[in-house]
Amino acid sequence: MIDSIKLAIDVFPKTISNIEDKDVLKYLKSRCRDFPEEVLNSGFLPAFLFYLSKSNICVMIDFLDYLNSNSESKFDKFDKNESKQTIAYTIFTALVIYFLEKTELKDKLGLNDLSKLCPNNNNSESAKKLEEILNGLYFNSSIVTILSKNYLLTLKRLAEAIINV
């Protein structure tokens, strides 16, 4: 069983150390606050799909790889022309998937080989991968909601405590 609170505490500093833009930090703080409430109101899958739709999926996958690495260098693949809100959605969605990858449900959720999700590679392959992930979340949404609660609330509290913009 994963310690979701410890996972959030470990990943959050690495995440925000890559954000120098105050607006992106402000928007990320909003995403951390809003997502748990959206999960309660709409369900995990609709909330996740909304955030995913607002994200740059290819950059999100690169950011996930960065979070999973031992690299201490800065992540520099955010597009300077991308909207600051899109960057915040991308970062937060990566944080959600980062958690889901660490659970025992990873294979059931279709979270292996996420590079296929990037539409730059192949739109058909991307659509199939998205369908696999959404079906996994649909059939396991109750468990995912319960497992992610402490992680999401910890991210929210960390954002409120650390991000002062």
C-alpha positions as CSV (number, residue, x, y, z in Angstrom):
1,M,0.0,0.0,0.0
2,I,1.3,3.4,-1.0
3,D,1.7,6.2,1.6
4,S,-0.1,8.9,-0.4
5,I,0.6,11.7,2.1
6,K,4.4,11.0,2.0
7,L,4.3,10.8,-1.8
8,A,2.7,14.2,-2.1
9,I,5.2,15.7,0.4
10,D,8.1,14.2,-1.6
11,V,6.9,15.2,-5.1
12,F,5.5,18.7,-4.5
13,P,8.9,20.5,-3.8
14,K,10.4,19.0,-7.0
15,T,7.3,20.1,-8.9
16,I,7.2,23.8,-7.8
17,S,11.0,24.2,-8.0
18,N,10.5,24.2,-11.8
19,I,8.0,27.1,-11.8
20,E,9.5,30.6,-11.8
21,D,6.4,32.3,-13.3
22,K,4.2,33.7,-10.5
23,D,1.0,33.4,-12.6
24,V,1.7,29.7,-13.3
25,L,2.2,29.2,-9.5
26,K,-1.1,31.0,-8.9
27,Y,-2.9,28.8,-11.4
28,L,-1.3,25.7,-10.0
29,K,-2.5,26.6,-6.5
30,S,-6.0,27.0,-7.9
31,R,-5.8,23.6,-9.6
32,C,-4.7,22.0,-6.3
33,R,-7.6,23.6,-4.5
34,D,-10.2,22.9,-7.2
35,F,-9.6,19.3,-8.2
36,P,-10.6,17.6,-4.9
37,E,-13.9,19.5,-4.9
38,E,-14.5,18.7,-8.5
39,V,-13.9,15.0,-7.8
40,L,-16.6,15.2,-5.0
41,N,-19.0,17.1,-7.2
42,S,-18.6,15.3,-10.5
43,G,-16.6,12.2,-9.9
44,F,-13.0,11.3,-10.4
45,L,-13.2,10.4,-14.1
46,P,-15.1,13.6,-15.3
47,A,-12.8,15.8,-13.2
48,F,-9.7,14.1,-14.5
49,L,-10.8,14.2,-18.1
50,F,-11.5,17.9,-17.9
51,Y,-8.0,18.6,-16.5
52,L,-6.5,16.3,-19.1
53,S,-8.3,18.1,-21.9
54,K,-6.8,21.4,-20.7
55,S,-3.3,20.0,-20.6
56,N,-0.5,19.6,-23.1
57,I,-0.4,15.8,-23.1
58,C,3.1,15.4,-24.7
59,V,4.7,17.9,-22.2
60,M,2.8,16.2,-19.4
61,I,4.4,12.8,-20.3
62,D,7.8,14.4,-20.3
63,F,7.1,16.1,-17.0
64,L,6.0,12.7,-15.5
65,D,9.3,11.2,-16.7
66,Y,11.1,14.0,-15.0
67,L,9.2,13.5,-11.7
68,N,10.0,9.8,-11.9
69,S,13.7,10.4,-12.5
70,N,16.4,11.2,-10.0
71,S,17.3,14.3,-11.9
72,E,17.9,17.4,-9.9
73,S,18.2,19.7,-12.9
74,K,15.3,21.9,-14.0
75,F,12.6,20.7,-16.3
76,D,12.8,23.0,-19.3
77,K,10.3,21.6,-21.8
78,F,7.4,23.9,-21.0
79,D,6.6,25.9,-24.1
80,K,7.1,29.6,-23.5
81,N,4.2,30.3,-25.9
82,E,1.8,28.0,-24.0
83,S,-0.8,29.7,-21.9
84,K,0.1,29.8,-18.2
85,Q,-3.2,28.1,-17.3
86,T,-2.4,25.3,-19.7
87,I,1.0,24.8,-18.0
88,A,-0.7,24.7,-14.6
89,Y,-3.2,22.1,-15.8
90,T,-0.4,20.1,-17.4
91,I,1.6,20.1,-14.1
92,F,-1.4,19.2,-12.0
93,T,-2.6,16.4,-14.3
94,A,1.0,15.0,-14.2
95,L,0.8,15.0,-10.4
96,V,-2.4,13.1,-10.5
97,I,-1.0,10.5,-12.9
98,Y,2.2,10.4,-10.9
99,F,0.1,9.2,-7.9
100,L,-1.9,6.7,-10.0
101,E,1.3,5.2,-11.4
102,K,2.4,4.4,-7.8
103,T,-0.7,2.5,-6.9
104,E,-1.3,-1.2,-7.2
105,L,-3.9,-0.3,-9.9
106,K,-1.3,1.0,-12.4
107,D,-1.8,-1.9,-14.8
108,K,-5.6,-1.9,-14.5
109,L,-5.7,1.8,-15.3
110,G,-3.6,1.4,-18.4
111,L,-0.8,3.6,-17.2
112,N,2.0,1.6,-18.7
113,D,3.7,3.0,-21.8
114,L,2.2,6.5,-21.5
115,S,4.3,7.8,-24.5
116,K,1.5,6.3,-26.7
117,L,-0.8,8.9,-25.3
118,C,1.1,11.8,-27.0
119,P,-0.8,12.5,-30.2
120,N,2.4,13.6,-31.9
121,N,3.4,10.0,-32.3
122,N,0.2,8.6,-33.8
123,N,-3.4,9.9,-33.4
124,S,-5.0,6.4,-33.6
125,E,-2.5,5.0,-31.1
126,S,-3.2,8.0,-28.9
127,A,-6.9,7.5,-29.0
128,K,-6.6,3.8,-28.1
129,K,-4.3,4.6,-25.2
130,L,-6.7,7.3,-23.9
131,E,-9.6,4.9,-24.2
132,E,-7.7,2.3,-22.2
133,I,-6.9,4.8,-19.5
134,L,-10.5,6.1,-19.3
135,N,-12.0,2.6,-19.2
136,G,-9.5,1.7,-16.4
137,L,-10.6,4.8,-14.5
138,Y,-14.2,4.2,-15.2
139,F,-14.2,0.6,-13.9
140,N,-12.0,1.5,-10.9
141,S,-13.3,5.0,-10.1
142,S,-14.6,4.3,-6.6
143,I,-11.2,2.8,-5.6
144,V,-9.3,5.6,-7.3
145,T,-11.3,8.2,-5.5
146,I,-10.7,6.6,-2.1
147,L,-7.0,6.0,-2.7
148,S,-6.3,9.5,-4.0
149,K,-8.2,11.4,-1.4
150,N,-5.3,12.0,1.1
151,Y,-2.8,12.6,-1.8
152,L,-5.1,15.3,-3.3
153,L,-5.8,16.9,0.0
154,T,-2.1,17.0,0.9
155,L,-1.3,18.6,-2.5
156,K,-4.0,21.2,-1.7
157,R,-2.6,21.9,1.7
158,L,1.0,22.1,0.5
159,A,0.0,24.5,-2.3
160,E,-1.9,26.7,0.2
161,A,1.0,26.7,2.6
162,I,3.9,27.1,0.2
163,I,2.6,29.1,-2.8
164,N,2.2,32.7,-1.8
165,V,1.3,34.7,-4.9
